[in-house]
Amino acid sequence: MSKAQQTRLKRRLLLCGLALVVSVAAAILLVVSANAKRARLQAESEAAASAAQAAAESEAAAREAAEAAARAEEEAKQKRANQVAAASEAHENTRYGDKLGRIWVEGTNVDCDLYLGDSETQFSRGAGCHAEDGCVLPGENGTVFIGAHTGTYFSDLGSCEIGAIIHLETTWGDFAYKITDMQVILETDIDKVRWGAEEPSCILYTCYPFGILTHTTQRYAVYADPVETDEYGVVADVDTGATNASSAAASNSVSTAG
């Protein structure tokens, strides 16, 4: 074989080698690309599955939360219904002179039994809840008008402060009223005692000046609004409640607590 032929053969062999190298490289690139694509598809599939699982878990959690909220709402409605029923039954069985429970005022020494009625009989035992003139029992829609003697059970009524809570604890519920104002009024100031009102509120009163032992035309009045209400009246903070009460005509003077 001539030298020229050998040279051509070498060139051909070199070209074949290069072609082989290129082919191998191309094959490797194809394999790498295929593996990368497969890995990407697997990752996307896993991500989609994870997202779907997270969405399902979130939906389940939201559904459970909604169901829990619905149960809580239903339980609250049932609790309130029980409160209203218990209050209605208690009111039907309440008579003038009956003990209703206890009254106490935060930040004061006012803490005594509470009775239905504001005659001397009740005032000799504690505080009395006015039972006429459109006044209502604790928790009802309307004005709870409560008095006591300034020389005994309401001797510290002057220590009341705006924002303090009046607690009326009864057999049908414990009711909270927040003090909004204090005023010295006259016994004839019927327009200042909210008799016959439909909005729930509480007014405590006693004779003024404090400690006076003789008749006086002045009264010290403490005004308070309920902490929480609904359409039935004041919401009690125990498993009993209150109902709406009817109104009656107002008389011409404030009761005579002294």
C-alpha positions, 0 to 999 in steps of 0.5 A, spaced: 500 500 500 502 506 497 503 512 502 498 516 499 493 510 500 495 509 507 494 517 509 487 516 506 486 510 510 488 514 516 483 519 515 478 515 514 479 511 520 480 518 524 473 520 521 470 514 523 472 515 530 470 522 530 463 519 528 463 514 533 465 519 539 459 524 536 454 518 536 456 516 543 456 523 546 449 524 542 447 517 545 449 520 552 446 526 551 439 523 549 440 518 556 441 524 560 435 528 557 431 522 558 433 521 565 432 529 566 425 529 563 423 523 567 425 526 573 422 532 572 415 529 570 416 525 577 417 531 581 411 534 578 407 528 579 409 528 586 408 536 587 401 535 584 400 529 589 402 533 595 398 539 593 392 535 592 393 532 599 394 538 602 388 541 599 384 535 601 387 536 608 385 543 608 378 542 605 377 537 611 380 541 616 375 547 614 369 542 613 371 540 621 372 547 623 365 549 620 362 543 623 365 545 630 362 552 629 355 549 627 355 545 633 358 550 638 352 555 635 347 550 636 349 548 643 349 556 644 342 556 642 340 550 646 343 553 652 340 560 651 333 556 650 334 553 656 336 559 660 329 563 657 325 557 659 328 556 666 327 564 667 320 563 665 319 558 669 322 562 675 318 568 674 312 564 674 313 562 681 316 568 683 311 572 688 312 579 692 316 578 697 320 572 695 328 572 695 331 573 688 338 572 690 344 576 691 346 583 689 353 586 689 357 591 686 364 591 684 369 596 688 364 597 693 361 594 700 354 593 697 353 586 697 346 583 700 340 579 699 335 581 693 328 581 694 322 582 690 318 588 692 321 595 696 317 595 702 320 596 709 319 588 710 324 587 704 329 593 706 329 590 713 332 584 710 336 587 704 335 590 697 328 590 694 327 590 686 321 594 684 315 590 682 310 595 679 310 601 674 313 597 668 319 595 672 322 588 671 326 582 674 333 581 673 335 579 666 329 582 662 328 587 657 326 593 661 328 597 667 330 593 673 329 598 679 333 596 686 333 600 692 335 599 699 336 603 705 342 608 705 344 607 713 344 599 712 345 595 705 346 601 700 350 605 705 356 604 700 353 606 694 356 612 693 363 608 692 360 606 685 364 608 679 363 608 672 365 602 669 364 597 675 360 591 674 353 590 678 352 583 679 345 580 680 345 573 682 338 569 681 336 562 681 335 563 673 341 566 672 347 571 674 346 578 670 352 583 669 350 590 668 356 596 667 355 602 671 354 608 666 352 614 670 351 616 677 346 622 679 342 625 685 335 626 683 328 628 686 323 622 688 318 626 683 323 625 677 320 619 674 323 621 667 329 619 670 328 612 672 326 609 666 320 606 668 316 602 663 322 602 658 323 596 653 331 597 653 334 593 658 338 596 664 339 597 671 338 602 676 340 602 684 337 607 688 338 610 695 336 616 699 340 622 699 344 625 703 348 618 704 346 616 711 340 620 712 335 617 717 329 622 716 325 623 710 328 626 704 326 628 697 332 626 694 335 620 691 342 617 689 341 613 683 346 609 679 345 607 672 347 601 669 347 597 662 347 590 661 354 587 659 351 582 654 344 582 651 340 579 645 332 579 643 330 575 649 334 580 654 340 580 658 344 574 657 346 570 663 353 567 664 350 561 667 346 555 665 339 559 666 337 566 663 331 571 662 325 572 658 321 579 656 317 582 661 310 586 660 310 593 662 305 597 667 303 604 668 308 609 672 306 611 678 308 619 681 314 618 685 320 614 686 320 608 691 322 610 698 328 607 700 332 611 706 
